[in-house]
Amino acid sequence: MRDDSLLTNIIKSLRPRQWIKNLLIFAGLIFSQNLFNIHMVSETVLAFFIFCIVSGAIYILNDIIDLPFDRINPLKAKRPLASGKLSVTCAKLTVSVLIPLSLLGAYLLNLRFFIVVLSYIVLQVLYSFYLKNIPILDIFSISFGSVLRVIAGTVVINVSISSWLLICTILLALLLALSKRRYELTVFDEDARSKRKVLGEYTPYLLDQMISVVTSSVLITYSLYTMSQETVERFGNRYLVVTVPFVLYGIFRYLYLIYRKGLGDSPEGIFLLDRPLLIDIVLWIISVLLVIYLL
């Protein structure tokens, strides 16, 4: 195997496309109204890259643990480890280098940020070895990873963020995780389900009920956040409520894609490749920035 091919397969195993989740780190910077503070921006960018490194290493670790299952998964079988393009030894070496490197970078950047990164690693290791096999807790473990990203973005620049937004993050992450479980349950055959026992604990009806509850909750929570007195006092206006239709459309579009188009295995792929949803997200971001910084 050539060196460039080895490097390419390592990079693919780090799953750069999924690094879009790490953009949650910028929530603290944006909603604390410090987007034009150069020092805070630089620290947040560094935190983002550190989280990209550590999350990439965790993805490889998860691939190592899930190797038998991934080899029979029609989609995951194409990954470098499952396809044999990347050896297990090389994958383990990559993880053993990247995780200490990311922890060192986090420690040098900010002690509190280091604690959050360490907590993220512990959570993901517990998920990979244990929590992923426990129904309900497997879903919550995934969502807490998103919350830790938001918290990381606040502690690295020493700002606070509304508890409303943290709840919205949990609920939205739950929606994505539930949608992925539903996709796995409806697409994989009985042999694949038997190798991932947690899938046997769910039914499409149960997941649909959970998705319904979470969808309603995230819409209500975000709407209440935009209208809360805390939000009005922080931003000095009541106009954040105009961003609610974008959130409403985004969630409805996502539900349309998972129920009518059979998507859901890769939420980050949906966000990047579905043009209407991508346009909606961009418009939401623009409207939020206008309300927070210009009105």
Phi, psi and omega in degrees: 000131182285155182299318182294325177293321178297313180298319179299318181289327176294315179298317178299322180291336177285349177053064181305329181299327182281354178293349177302332178298330183288351175295344175300338179300331182281353181300316180299319180296314184290309186281350172269004178063041179239024184297337182254013175271106188302318181297314180292324178297315181296320179293323179292321178297317177298318178298321178299313181293324177296318179292329175296319179295311185290321179292323176298318178297321179294323177299318179294317178301317180295324178294323178296316182291323184268012187307313180299321180289318182296329182293338178255000177276123184300334180266312184286344179296342180275352179294152184308316181291312183294328181275350180089003179287337177236128182284155178296322179299315179294321179296316179297320178297319179298316179296318182293340178268315188288322182293310175299324179296317179292322178295321177297315178298319179295319181295319179292332182280312185190131183297317180294323176295321177301318180296320179294317179298316178298319178297321178297316180297314180299315180300315183291324177294317177298321178295314184296322185265336191220304189294332182294346180261003182250117181301147183076307179296330178296321180291316181294325179299318179296316182292324179294332174300322178291321179297319179297328176296315178297314179299320179301321180291337179273318184289331182292335178244008174059053176233168177251159178224150184299138176296335176300317181292325177296319178294318177300321179296315178301313184294318180294319178295324176296319178300314181294319181292318179295321179296321178293318178298320180296319178298313180299320183292323184273339185262319185287149177278179184298325181296318180293321180294324181294332180277340172243093191298330184297332179296330179290346180273352181249159169229156178304322180296315180299314180295323178297321178295316178296317179299320179297315180297313183294320180299312178298319183294317182293323178293316180294315182297314180295320179297315178296323177299315183294334183257356184293152180297324178302316181292317180299317181291324182293316185262351176075016177202172182250018190273354181296340180297338181291348179275351182300317179302327178293319177294318179299312180296318182301316180291317178297321178295319179296316178298321177300318183291324182278331182266325183260332182255356177070026179266182179134343181291328184228088181304319181295328177293321178298314182297325184275330189256337179275111188298313179301319180291320179296317178298318179298317180296318179297317179295323177296315180298315180298315181295322178296315179297320179297315181294317185285323190250340187242338183264000000 
